[in-house]
Amino acid sequence: MYLEKIEINGFKSFAHKAVLEFKPGITAIVGPNGSGKSNCADAIRWVLGEQSIKLLRGKKSEDVIFSGSDKKARLGMAEVSLYFRNDQDEANLGLGEICLTRRLYRNGESEYLINKQKARLLDIQMLLAKAGVAHTSYAIIGQGMIDAFLLASKEDRKEFFEEASGVKPLRIKREQTLSKLELTEDNLATAKVQLGEIEPHLNSLTRQVKKLQQRVVLEKEWQELSFKYYGSLWSAIDVEYKKVHQKIVEVDGSEKEALAKLTHWQNELAQLTKDNVSGELINDLSIKYQEILATKMSLNEKIMSWRLKQAENHDGSIKKESSLPFTLGQEINALTEKLKIQFANLKQAHFNNNSSEFEKIFATSEGLLSHINQLLTPYFKKNDSVVSKKNLPDDKLKDYERTMAQIDQEIKDVQDKIKNQNLKAKEERALIWQAQENYQQAQKTLNEITNSITNQRLELVRLETKREDLAKEIEQELKISVAQIPTNFLTINLSKEEQENIGQQINRLKHQLALIGGIDPAVASEYETVRERHDFLATQTADLLKSMTSLEKLILELDETIKKQFESSFKIIDEEFQKYFRLLFAGGKARLVLVKTENTAENLEIENSGTEVVLPNLTDEQHLESEKIRQRLRSDVYLGVEIEATPPGKKLKSINMLSGGERALTSIALICAIISANPSPFVVLDEVDAALDEANSLRYADILERLAHQSQFIVITHNRASMEKASILYGVTMGADGVSTLLSLEMEHAEKYTNR
């Protein structure tokens, strides 16, 4: 790999596009002071990623853009491109041609390109590190750097030697890994802080969720028991309701039958009552009987009156023969008065058509008459002969007696008729009574059935009310309707003891739910969110710890690789340095000393088994807290590089005591040693030989010619010996407009012209 071409446009004094083409070997760039030839070296350093404006001999970034002159305006952009030929691809870059470009605008915007594609500075640094080229390496030695290198601190020299030993890619990778480790530590600390903040909240939510889960279990158990309890109550009501309804259906048929019987006996009774004439006949006979009795009573009254009158007409003879006792007379008078009263009552009863009262009064009157006749009969018999002797007329009495006999016969006839009618009426009344009794029994049965139906309907109403109350209670307690209760619970049949037991369990569960209290259902969602966040952070923490372990192991592995490669290359460079020092100084002694850190033995011990690095068995917290690990990973095993140089015939303890020429020769010897040990694709030397005399310049030129077979050299010089060794010579001039221009000459062609 070598630098094939460089295009400069707007960079410092190169206002116009300038192209420098190179070939393997030595290319010299010459020109008077101030012409801008060192700007070529600055342009190469700038493209390779130099960020220090001081090293580019400026104060601010826009100083690299052409600032203008009296005759030409300033430019707005600087652009430099380096073209590399990589046919052999020794560094395994996978690219035959490489073009690196850097642009800068006056507004501060800049960009890097690899083969015309935008890239990062890190990409360019990694590419150049693999190729063994970097802006801080020995590949570009600017003005004053040859002396400053020797006077630099041992720490600064170490970076130079790392570049020379080829461990720069590993060093960049180590720095990247260390940055990742530090970033991982920061992320881990942040994750732990977040975990510390989220864990108390998660614990609180966990307790609430456990209560919520417990509440869900209790509610499920409570709901199932409630379904069972209320389902059994509903089932009992439903069963009872069906029984009552079935009874009503059954009784409805009996009611129809009873109503049919009642209608039958009602019609039968109406027919018997309608066809009954015995009552009327008996009533007529009773009236006739009363009339006959009244006639008989009247006739008895007439007979009695006639007899009393006859007794009064014959008072003298009666008194003479037999006189009535005083007491008997008073008794007869009293009975007569009663009889008169009975006659009056008898007439009133006949008038009122009250047969029963009439018969009663008639019987009483007959009794009174019979009693009076019994009292008077003895006296009438005694006086019959007297009366008959005097030829008292008895026709009237016989008429009365015949009439009485007729009346008695009529009475007997009427009584027979009444008796017959009574027998007939009795039979009819028996039928009516039986029909009436059957009617009443049918009415009673119907009433009982009606009352039963009414009671059953009232029971249905009671059950419906009870069911409605139970439905309201279910809605109030369970917050659902009866229709939402699973049907299998609505057919459960439990005893009262089982219902009481379930009721006690429900009350116990309700008490436990009351103790738990109400919990917002959103807690579960919040818990899931917080838990997911916690799990994520915990997983991230574990991953970060694993990543830290891997990064620590990688850093230690890189340290071992860097150490081995650096020590191997450093040993070769030291040998070459001694050789070139003796060559340039024609004797003397020189060596490179590797300075190790003071507390290397106290640092973390590493067990090596081939290339494998075994970390100590540390916990996660120890990985974070072990200061030794942190210091070991952040520090290098080697502190720096010391240079010891003693020219022939001198005894010097420090390189600071060397003269300017001696320091220049020592630096050149070191650079040549590095190039010999680890050749760079190209090397830019900016007036490195400025402090050399003619003899040393010749030796320097011979060494460059010898090393030109290993590396490409671009030499900016005023030295004639260096110019003679170059195959291509570029001249840089600057006109009145302050713009650098190029003149080129190939030495082979120049020799042809000189030979002519």
Buried (B, 14 or more C-beta within 10 A) or exposed (E): BBBBBBBBBBBBBBBBEBEBBBBBBBBBBBBEEEBBBBBBBBBBBBBBBBEEBEBBBBEEBBEBBBBEBEEBEEBEBBBBBBBBBBEEEEBEBEBEEBBBBBBBBEEEEEBBBBEEEEBEBEEBBBBBBBBBBBBBBBBBBBBEBBBBBBEBEBEBBBBBBBBBBBBBBBBBBBEEBBEBBBEBBEBBEBBBEBBEEBBEBBEEBBEBBEBBEBBBEBBEBBBEBBBBBBBBBBBBBBEBBEEBBEBBEEBEEBBEEBBEBBEBBBEBBEEBEEEBEBEEBBEEBBBBBBBBBBBBBBBBBBBBEEBBEBBEEBEEBBEEEEEBEEEEEEBBEEBBEBBEBBBEBBBEBBEEEBBEBBBBBBEBBBEBBEBBBEBBEEBBEEBEEBBEEEEBEBEEBEEBEEBBEBBEEBBEBBBEBBEBBBEBBEEBBEBBEBBBEBBBBBBEBBEBBBEBBEBBEEBBEEBEEBBEEBBEEBEEBBEEEBEEBEEEBBEBEBEEEBBEBBEEBBEEBBEBBEEEEEBEEEBBEBBEEBBEBBEEBBEBBEBBBEBBBBBBBBBBBBBBBBBEBBEBBBBBBBBBBBBBBBBBBEEBBBBBEBBEBEEEEEBBEBEEEEEEBEBEEBEBEEBBEBEEBBBBBEBBBBBBBBBEBBBEEEEBEEBEEBEEEBBBBBBBBBBBBBBBBBBBBBBBBBBBBBBBEEEBBBBBBEBBBEBBEBBBBBBBBBBEBBBBBBBBBBBBBBEEEBBBBBEEBBBEEEEEEEEE
